[in-house]
Amino acid sequence: MAQTDDIPAAFESSGASPLLRAVLLVVGTAALIVGFIGIFLPVLPTTPFLLVTAACYARASTRLYAWLLGQPSVGPIVAEWRRSRSLPPGVKTRALIVMAIAFAFSIAVVDNPLLRVGLVGTAIILAVFLYRIPIAQPERRSATIRATPAQKESR
């Protein structure tokens, strides 16, 4: 499970009223459900809904926020977005590929030419939006290589 120590003070749930926390929990859970559905529907983006879920959970429940950050497929994306307003390396490429496959399938099975044009237009808009999101730069490691305790003992 993720640490809750990294939750900014503005996101701590202790100061929120019970009604506000309840509303945020409902909105966050609804966004999570819509984001999950967005995995399977090409015109419904997943990542923005997961970011809304993270913002709501961070303000309403440190336990749910930590749970969300602890999810291997979601946590690193949310944490990186919060840290640097960028996506981890590889996420953008995978998202563009999955989106292209889903839209291509949708366009192939739709018979209405007007709907096909709408799908192509939506695909282009979403692809441009996704393409413009920056990719996080990997953290640089120090040039100094330190010996492990076992290596130090063998010297």
C-alpha positions as CSV (number, residue, x, y, z in Angstrom):
1,M,0.0,0.0,0.0
2,A,1.2,3.5,-0.8
3,Q,2.4,5.9,1.9
4,T,0.1,8.7,2.8
5,D,2.9,10.9,3.9
6,D,3.2,12.3,0.4
7,I,-0.3,13.8,0.5
8,P,-0.1,17.6,0.3
9,A,-1.5,19.5,3.2
10,A,-4.2,21.0,0.9
11,F,-5.4,17.4,0.2
12,E,-5.6,16.2,3.8
13,S,-9.1,15.0,4.6
14,S,-9.1,16.0,8.3
15,G,-10.3,19.6,7.6
16,A,-13.2,18.7,5.3
17,S,-16.7,18.5,6.5
18,P,-18.4,15.1,6.6
19,L,-20.9,16.3,3.9
20,L,-18.0,17.5,1.6
21,R,-16.1,14.2,2.2
22,A,-19.2,12.2,1.3
23,V,-19.7,14.2,-1.9
24,L,-16.1,13.8,-2.8
25,L,-16.2,10.0,-2.2
26,V,-19.3,9.7,-4.4
27,V,-17.8,11.8,-7.2
28,G,-14.4,10.0,-6.9
29,T,-16.0,6.6,-7.1
30,A,-18.2,7.6,-10.0
31,A,-15.1,8.9,-11.8
32,L,-13.3,5.7,-11.1
33,I,-16.2,3.7,-12.6
34,V,-16.4,5.9,-15.7
35,G,-12.6,5.7,-16.0
36,F,-12.8,1.9,-15.8
37,I,-15.5,1.9,-18.5
38,G,-13.2,4.1,-20.5
39,I,-10.7,1.3,-20.8
40,F,-13.2,-0.5,-23.1
41,L,-14.8,2.5,-24.9
42,P,-12.5,4.4,-27.2
43,V,-14.3,7.7,-27.0
44,L,-14.1,7.8,-23.2
45,P,-10.6,8.7,-21.9
46,T,-9.5,6.8,-18.8
47,T,-6.7,8.9,-17.4
48,P,-8.6,12.2,-16.8
49,F,-11.2,10.3,-14.8
50,L,-8.5,8.5,-12.7
51,L,-6.9,11.9,-12.0
52,V,-10.3,13.2,-10.8
53,T,-10.7,10.1,-8.7
54,A,-7.2,10.7,-7.1
55,A,-8.1,14.4,-6.4
56,C,-11.4,13.5,-4.8
57,Y,-10.0,10.6,-2.7
58,A,-7.0,12.7,-1.6
59,R,-9.4,15.2,-0.1
60,A,-11.9,12.7,1.3
61,S,-10.1,9.6,2.4
62,T,-6.4,9.1,2.9
63,R,-7.1,5.3,3.0
64,L,-8.8,5.3,-0.5
65,Y,-6.1,7.6,-1.9
66,A,-3.4,5.3,-0.6
67,W,-5.3,2.3,-2.1
68,L,-5.5,4.1,-5.5
69,L,-1.7,4.9,-5.4
70,G,-1.0,1.3,-4.4
71,Q,-2.6,-0.1,-7.6
72,P,0.2,-1.1,-9.9
73,S,-1.5,0.0,-13.1
74,V,-2.8,3.3,-11.8
75,G,-0.6,4.4,-8.9
76,P,2.6,5.3,-10.8
77,I,0.6,7.3,-13.3
78,V,-1.2,9.3,-10.7
79,A,1.9,9.8,-8.6
80,E,3.9,11.0,-11.6
81,W,1.1,13.3,-12.7
82,R,1.0,14.9,-9.3
83,R,4.7,15.2,-9.1
84,S,5.5,16.6,-12.5
85,R,2.3,17.0,-14.5
86,S,3.7,14.3,-16.9
87,L,3.2,10.7,-17.7
88,P,5.7,7.9,-16.9
89,P,7.8,6.7,-19.9
90,G,5.9,4.2,-22.0
91,V,2.4,5.1,-20.8
92,K,1.8,7.6,-23.6
93,T,2.9,5.1,-26.2
94,R,0.7,2.3,-24.8
95,A,-2.3,4.7,-24.5
96,L,-1.9,5.9,-28.1
97,I,-1.7,2.3,-29.4
98,V,-4.7,1.1,-27.4
99,M,-6.7,4.1,-28.5
100,A,-5.8,3.6,-32.1
101,I,-6.8,-0.1,-32.0
102,A,-10.1,0.7,-30.3
103,F,-11.0,3.5,-32.7
104,A,-10.0,1.5,-35.7
105,F,-12.2,-1.4,-34.5
106,S,-15.1,1.1,-33.8
107,I,-14.7,2.7,-37.2
108,A,-14.6,-0.7,-38.9
109,V,-17.9,-1.9,-37.3
110,V,-19.9,1.3,-37.7
111,D,-22.0,1.5,-40.9
112,N,-23.0,5.1,-40.6
113,P,-20.6,7.3,-42.6
114,L,-21.4,10.4,-40.5
115,L,-20.6,8.5,-37.3
116,R,-17.4,7.2,-38.9
117,V,-16.3,10.8,-39.6
118,G,-17.2,11.7,-36.0
119,L,-15.1,8.8,-34.7
120,V,-12.1,9.8,-36.8
121,G,-12.4,13.4,-35.7
122,T,-12.6,12.4,-32.0
123,A,-9.7,10.0,-32.4
124,I,-7.6,12.8,-33.9
125,I,-8.5,15.3,-31.1
126,L,-7.8,12.7,-28.4
127,A,-4.5,11.6,-30.0
128,V,-3.3,15.3,-30.3
129,F,-4.3,15.9,-26.7
130,L,-2.5,12.8,-25.5
131,Y,0.5,13.4,-27.6
132,R,0.9,16.9,-26.1
133,I,1.2,15.6,-22.5
134,P,4.9,15.5,-21.6
135,I,6.7,12.4,-20.7
136,A,8.5,12.3,-17.3
137,Q,12.3,12.4,-17.6
138,P,13.9,9.5,-15.8
139,E,15.7,10.5,-12.6
140,R,19.5,10.8,-13.1
141,R,21.6,8.5,-10.9
142,S,24.8,9.7,-9.4
143,A,28.0,8.9,-11.2
144,T,29.4,7.5,-8.0
145,I,28.9,3.8,-7.7
146,R,28.8,2.7,-4.1
147,A,29.9,-0.7,-2.9
148,T,27.4,-2.9,-1.1
149,P,28.2,-4.0,2.5
150,A,29.1,-7.5,1.2
151,Q,31.5,-6.0,-1.4
152,K,33.1,-3.8,1.3
153,E,33.6,-6.9,3.6
154,S,35.4,-8.8,0.8
155,R,38.0,-6.1,0.3
